[in-house]
Amino acid sequence: MAWTKYQLFLAGLMLVTGSINTLSAKWADNFVAQGCGGSKEHSFQHPFLQAVGMFLGEFSCLAAFYLLRCRAARHPDASVDLQQPFNPLLFLPPALCDMTGTSIMYVALNMTSASSFQMLRGAVIIFTGLFSVAFLGRRLVLSQWLGILTTIAGLVVVGLADLLSKHDDQHKLSEVITGDLLIIMAQVIVAIQMVLEEKFVYKHNVHPLRAVGTEGLFGFVILSLLLVPMYYIPAGSFSGNPRGTLEDALDAFCQVGRQPLIALALLGNISSITFFNFAGISVTKELSATTRMVLDSLRTVVIWALSLALGWEAFHALQILGFLILLMGTALYNGLHRPLLARLARGQPPADEGERERLLDASRTAINDTS
């Protein structure tokens, strides 16, 4: 499959900003500072507050959308109809999926290791591919199925290497198993979100900035309101704050006041998620939901490499094998093997363009049309 320069730009933007988003969140978690009321120093563990910041970054895309809308009003020859009407409530289900999946993964991350977390997130490709076939009517060719399976194998190898390079005894076996199951459960929810976005964006042709901003608005408002009851809900071992509650936003702000670098990390997290979600929905629209999941899974490799450079992780030789398997899976899925095969088999034209991965074909029946 030959990508255009714009599609390559979107893929690169999604990969880079997505990696920065995860690394900045981990950077914030590494800080230790005092909380409110003179509490002793403790780690900055406020996943739900960071999730609110993530949705704030998405919400900021609406500002960019309205700036483009004003520009389009002055230049009627704009190629995109930024004022196309749509029902914003249609983005509520994907936003709820995003909020639920992210929250479950943050909870699971407190119960299992980071390497297992990164490894099991690769399961989302399986669910997205299956849902795309079942609910979007897509037909994936053999090379794409092989690419998905190979990518999953690469993620398993990288995650296994990360697991073997660490000896974390702070988690019980039951907690690790529960955390792993929660991560897999979250990937089902994330896959549903991706398929819903692809179905909605393609059918209604909503501008990506408006789509991201609308999801961010719902997520920011709902999760911000939920911070109030979370302040009083006891969480026991799930909690990372001195009060032992599900989330303590006041403690987070006190820690930020005593360690300003935490604010820098949070700012990097918010700003990167703005571009990451714009690129992600754009990739869903220009390519497919499954391609978006492959690119998102490749963040594991980027995060691993930068973590090694920053000294956050120890090198393991098995990670090289995982990296090579990931590259092979990406090449298979995106059809990069076809020019090589066409060159080897002279006189054979490249694979039919009809095998190229695409969004909903006009001849296929949409889910909404059956009701």
C-alpha positions as CSV (number, residue, x, y, z in Angstrom):
1,M,0.0,0.0,0.0
2,A,1.5,3.3,-1.1
3,W,1.0,6.1,1.4
4,T,0.8,9.8,0.4
5,K,3.1,12.3,2.0
6,Y,0.2,13.6,4.1
7,Q,-0.6,10.1,5.4
8,L,3.1,9.6,6.3
9,F,3.1,12.9,8.1
10,L,0.0,11.9,10.1
11,A,1.6,8.5,11.0
12,G,4.8,10.1,12.1
13,L,3.0,12.8,14.1
14,M,0.9,10.2,15.9
15,L,4.0,8.0,16.7
16,V,6.2,10.9,18.0
17,T,3.6,12.8,20.0
18,G,2.2,9.5,21.4
19,S,5.6,8.6,22.7
20,I,6.1,12.0,24.2
21,N,2.7,11.7,25.9
22,T,3.6,8.4,27.7
23,L,7.2,9.5,28.5
24,S,6.0,12.8,30.0
25,A,3.4,10.9,32.2
26,K,6.2,8.5,33.4
27,W,8.4,11.5,34.1
28,A,5.7,13.1,36.3
29,D,5.3,9.8,38.1
30,N,9.0,9.6,38.9
31,F,8.9,12.8,41.0
32,V,8.7,12.7,44.8
33,A,7.3,15.8,46.7
34,Q,5.4,16.7,49.8
35,G,1.7,16.9,49.7
36,C,-0.8,19.0,51.6
37,G,-0.8,19.5,55.3
38,G,2.9,18.8,55.7
39,S,2.6,15.2,54.7
40,K,5.8,13.3,54.1
41,E,7.3,13.1,50.6
42,H,5.6,10.6,48.3
43,S,5.5,9.8,44.6
44,F,3.2,11.8,42.3
45,Q,0.6,9.1,41.6
46,H,-2.6,10.8,40.4
47,P,-3.7,8.9,37.3
48,F,-7.3,10.2,37.2
49,L,-6.1,13.8,37.4
50,Q,-3.6,13.1,34.6
51,A,-6.5,11.7,32.6
52,V,-8.4,15.0,33.1
53,G,-5.4,16.7,31.7
54,M,-5.4,14.3,28.7
55,F,-9.0,15.3,28.0
56,L,-8.1,19.0,28.4
57,G,-5.6,18.5,25.7
58,E,-8.2,17.0,23.4
59,F,-10.7,19.7,24.3
60,S,-8.2,22.4,23.2
61,C,-8.5,21.0,19.7
62,L,-11.9,22.8,19.5
63,A,-10.0,26.2,19.7
64,A,-7.9,25.2,16.6
65,F,-11.1,24.1,14.8
66,Y,-12.8,27.4,15.3
67,L,-9.7,29.3,14.2
68,L,-9.8,27.2,11.0
69,R,-13.5,27.9,10.8
70,C,-12.9,31.7,10.8
71,R,-10.3,31.3,8.2
72,A,-12.6,29.2,6.0
73,A,-15.3,31.9,6.3
74,R,-12.8,34.5,4.8
75,H,-11.7,32.0,2.1
76,P,-14.8,30.3,0.7
77,D,-12.7,28.1,-1.5
78,A,-11.5,26.0,1.5
79,S,-11.5,22.3,0.6
80,V,-13.1,21.2,3.9
81,D,-16.6,22.1,5.0
82,L,-15.9,23.0,8.6
83,Q,-19.5,24.0,9.3
84,Q,-21.1,20.6,8.4
85,P,-23.9,20.0,10.9
86,F,-23.7,16.9,13.2
87,N,-25.1,15.8,16.5
88,P,-22.3,16.1,19.1
89,L,-23.9,13.5,21.3
90,L,-22.8,10.9,18.7
91,F,-19.3,11.3,20.1
92,L,-20.4,10.6,23.7
93,P,-20.1,6.8,23.4
94,P,-16.4,7.0,22.1
95,A,-15.6,9.5,24.8
96,L,-17.0,7.2,27.5
97,C,-15.0,4.3,26.0
98,D,-11.9,6.4,26.1
99,M,-12.5,7.5,29.7
100,T,-13.3,4.0,30.9
101,G,-10.5,2.2,29.1
102,T,-7.9,4.8,30.2
103,S,-9.0,4.6,33.8
104,I,-8.9,0.8,33.8
105,M,-5.4,0.8,32.4
106,Y,-4.2,3.3,35.0
107,V,-5.6,1.1,37.7
108,A,-4.1,-2.0,36.2
109,L,-0.7,-0.3,36.0
110,N,-0.7,0.0,39.8
111,M,-1.1,-3.7,40.1
112,T,1.3,-5.1,37.5
113,S,4.7,-4.1,36.0
114,A,5.2,-1.5,33.3
115,S,6.6,-4.1,30.9
116,S,3.5,-6.3,31.2
117,F,1.4,-3.2,30.7
118,Q,3.1,-2.3,27.4
119,M,3.1,-5.9,26.2
120,L,-0.6,-6.6,26.8
121,R,-1.7,-3.3,25.2
122,G,-0.7,-4.9,21.9
123,A,-3.8,-7.1,22.3
124,V,-5.9,-4.2,21.1
125,I,-4.9,-4.9,17.5
126,I,-6.6,-8.3,17.7
127,F,-9.9,-6.9,18.9
128,T,-9.8,-3.9,16.5
129,G,-9.2,-6.2,13.5
130,L,-11.9,-8.6,14.6
131,F,-14.4,-5.7,15.2
132,S,-13.5,-4.1,11.9
133,V,-14.3,-7.3,10.1
134,A,-17.4,-8.0,12.1
135,F,-19.0,-4.6,12.4
136,L,-17.4,-2.5,9.6
137,G,-17.6,-5.2,6.9
138,R,-13.9,-4.9,6.2
139,R,-12.0,-7.7,4.4
140,L,-8.4,-8.0,5.5
141,V,-6.0,-9.8,3.1
142,L,-3.7,-12.5,4.2
143,S,-0.7,-10.3,4.5
144,Q,-2.6,-7.9,6.8
145,W,-3.6,-10.8,9.1
146,L,0.0,-12.0,9.2
147,G,1.2,-8.4,9.9
148,I,-1.2,-8.2,12.9
149,L,-0.1,-11.5,14.3
150,T,3.6,-10.7,13.7
151,T,3.2,-7.3,15.4
152,I,1.5,-9.0,18.4
153,A,4.4,-11.5,18.6
154,G,6.9,-8.6,18.5
155,L,5.1,-6.9,21.3
156,V,5.1,-10.1,23.4
157,V,8.9,-10.5,22.9
158,V,9.6,-6.9,23.9
159,G,7.3,-7.1,26.9
160,L,8.9,-10.4,27.9
161,A,12.4,-9.0,27.6
162,D,11.4,-6.0,29.8
163,L,9.8,-8.4,32.3
164,L,13.0,-10.6,32.5
165,S,15.2,-7.5,32.9
166,K,13.4,-6.5,36.1
167,H,12.8,-8.2,39.4
168,D,9.8,-6.6,41.0
169,D,8.7,-8.3,44.2
170,Q,6.3,-5.6,45.4
171,H,3.3,-7.1,43.7
172,K,1.6,-10.4,44.7
173,L,0.9,-13.0,42.0
174,S,-2.9,-12.5,42.4
175,E,-2.5,-8.7,41.9
176,V,-0.4,-9.2,38.8
177,I,-2.9,-11.6,37.3
178,T,-5.8,-9.2,38.1
179,G,-3.9,-6.3,36.6
180,D,-3.1,-8.2,33.4
181,L,-6.8,-9.2,33.0
182,L,-7.8,-5.6,33.5
183,I,-5.4,-4.5,30.8
184,I,-6.9,-7.0,28.3
185,M,-10.4,-5.9,29.3
186,A,-9.4,-2.3,28.6
187,Q,-8.2,-3.2,25.2
188,V,-11.6,-4.5,24.2
189,I,-13.1,-1.1,25.3
190,V,-10.4,0.8,23.4
191,A,-11.0,-1.3,20.3
192,I,-14.7,-0.5,20.4
193,Q,-13.8,3.2,20.7
194,M,-11.6,3.0,17.6
195,V,-14.3,1.3,15.5
196,L,-17.0,3.7,16.6
197,E,-14.7,6.6,15.6
198,E,-14.0,5.1,12.2
199,K,-17.6,4.5,11.6
200,F,-18.7,7.9,12.7
201,V,-15.9,10.0,11.1
202,Y,-16.3,8.2,7.7
203,K,-20.0,8.5,7.5
204,H,-20.5,12.0,8.8
205,N,-17.2,13.5,7.5
206,V,-16.7,15.5,10.7
207,H,-13.5,17.6,10.7
208,P,-10.9,15.7,12.9
209,L,-10.2,18.7,15.1
210,R,-13.9,19.0,15.9
211,A,-14.2,15.3,16.5
212,V,-11.2,15.3,19.0
213,G,-12.4,18.5,20.7
214,T,-15.9,17.1,21.1
215,E,-14.7,13.9,22.7
216,G,-12.4,15.9,24.9
217,L,-15.2,18.1,26.1
218,F,-17.3,15.2,27.2
219,G,-14.4,13.4,28.8
220,F,-13.1,16.6,30.6
221,V,-16.5,17.5,32.1
222,I,-17.5,14.0,33.1
223,L,-14.1,13.0,34.6
224,S,-13.7,16.4,36.4
225,L,-17.1,15.9,38.1
226,L,-16.1,12.4,39.1
227,L,-13.0,13.7,40.9
228,V,-15.3,14.9,43.6
229,P,-16.6,11.5,44.7
230,M,-13.2,10.0,44.1
231,Y,-11.8,12.3,46.8
232,Y,-13.9,10.4,49.4
233,I,-13.9,6.9,48.0
234,P,-11.4,4.7,49.9
235,A,-9.2,2.7,47.5
236,G,-6.8,0.8,49.8
237,S,-3.9,-0.6,47.9
238,F,-5.1,1.0,44.7
239,S,-4.4,4.5,46.1
240,G,-1.2,6.4,45.8
241,N,-2.0,9.3,48.0
242,P,-1.6,9.7,51.8
243,R,-5.4,9.8,52.4
244,G,-5.8,6.4,50.8
245,T,-8.6,7.5,48.5
246,L,-9.2,6.8,44.8
247,E,-7.9,10.3,43.8
248,D,-6.8,13.3,45.8
249,A,-6.6,16.3,43.4
250,L,-5.7,18.7,46.2
251,D,-2.7,16.6,47.1
252,A,-1.6,16.7,43.5
253,F,-1.8,20.5,43.3
254,C,0.2,20.7,46.5
255,Q,2.9,18.5,45.1
256,V,3.0,20.6,41.9
257,G,3.5,23.7,44.0
258,R,6.5,22.2,45.8
259,Q,8.0,20.7,42.6
260,P,7.4,22.9,39.6
261,L,9.0,20.3,37.2
262,I,5.8,18.3,37.7
263,A,3.9,21.1,36.0
264,L,6.3,20.9,33.1
265,A,5.7,17.2,32.7
266,L,2.0,17.7,32.9
267,L,2.1,20.5,30.3
268,G,4.1,18.2,28.0
269,N,1.5,15.5,28.5
270,I,-1.4,17.8,27.8
271,S,0.1,19.4,24.7
272,S,1.3,16.2,23.2
273,I,-2.1,14.5,23.6
274,T,-3.6,17.4,21.6
275,F,-1.6,16.6,18.5
276,F,-1.6,12.8,19.2
277,N,-5.4,12.6,19.1
278,F,-5.7,14.8,16.1
279,A,-3.3,12.6,14.3
280,G,-5.0,9.5,15.6
281,I,-8.4,10.4,14.3
282,S,-6.9,11.7,11.1
283,V,-5.2,8.3,10.6
284,T,-8.5,6.5,11.3
285,K,-10.2,8.7,8.6
286,E,-7.4,8.6,6.0
287,L,-6.3,4.9,6.6
288,S,-8.2,2.8,9.0
289,A,-8.8,2.0,12.7
290,T,-6.5,-1.0,12.5
291,T,-3.6,1.0,11.1
292,R,-4.1,3.4,14.0
293,M,-3.7,0.5,16.4
294,V,-0.5,-0.7,14.7
295,L,1.0,2.7,15.0
296,D,-0.1,3.0,18.6
297,S,1.5,-0.3,19.4
298,L,4.8,0.8,17.8
299,R,5.0,3.3,20.6
300,T,6.3,0.5,22.8
301,V,9.5,0.4,20.8
302,V,10.0,4.1,20.8
303,I,9.3,4.4,24.5
304,W,11.7,1.4,25.1
305,A,14.5,3.0,23.1
306,L,14.2,6.4,24.8
307,S,13.9,4.8,28.2
308,L,17.2,3.1,27.6
309,A,18.8,6.4,26.5
310,L,17.5,8.1,29.6
311,G,18.6,5.4,31.9
312,W,15.1,4.5,33.1
313,E,15.5,0.8,32.0
314,A,18.3,-1.8,31.7
315,F,19.1,-3.2,28.3
316,H,18.1,-6.8,27.4
317,A,19.3,-8.5,24.3
318,L,15.9,-10.1,23.7
319,Q,14.5,-6.6,23.0
320,I,16.5,-6.5,19.7
321,L,14.6,-9.5,18.5
322,G,11.3,-8.0,19.5
323,F,12.2,-4.8,17.6
324,L,13.0,-6.7,14.4
325,I,9.7,-8.7,14.7
326,L,7.8,-5.4,15.1
327,L,9.4,-4.0,12.0
328,M,8.5,-7.2,10.1
329,G,4.9,-7.0,11.2
330,T,4.6,-3.4,10.2
331,A,6.0,-4.1,6.8
332,L,3.6,-7.0,6.2
333,Y,0.6,-5.1,7.3
334,N,1.3,-2.0,5.3
335,G,2.1,-4.0,2.1
336,L,5.8,-2.9,2.1
337,H,6.7,-6.5,1.0
338,R,4.7,-6.1,-2.3
339,P,7.2,-4.0,-4.2
340,L,10.0,-6.4,-3.3
341,L,7.9,-9.4,-4.5
342,A,6.9,-7.6,-7.7
343,R,10.6,-6.9,-8.4
344,L,11.6,-10.5,-7.8
345,A,8.8,-11.8,-9.9
346,R,9.5,-9.9,-13.1
347,G,6.5,-9.2,-15.3
348,Q,4.2,-9.6,-12.3
349,P,2.4,-6.3,-11.6
350,P,2.0,-5.1,-8.0
351,A,-0.9,-6.4,-5.9
352,D,-4.3,-5.2,-7.0
353,E,-5.2,-1.9,-5.5
354,G,-8.5,-3.5,-4.4
355,E,-6.5,-5.3,-1.7
356,R,-5.4,-2.0,-0.3
357,E,-6.8,-1.3,3.2
358,R,-9.6,1.2,3.1
359,L,-12.5,2.6,5.0
360,L,-16.1,1.5,4.5
361,D,-16.8,0.7,0.8
362,A,-19.8,2.4,-0.6
363,S,-21.3,-1.0,-1.5
364,R,-21.2,-2.2,2.1
365,T,-24.1,-1.9,4.5
366,A,-23.6,0.5,7.4
367,I,-24.6,-0.6,10.9
368,N,-27.0,2.3,11.3
369,D,-28.8,1.6,8.1
370,T,-30.0,-1.8,9.4
371,S,-32.1,-0.1,12.1
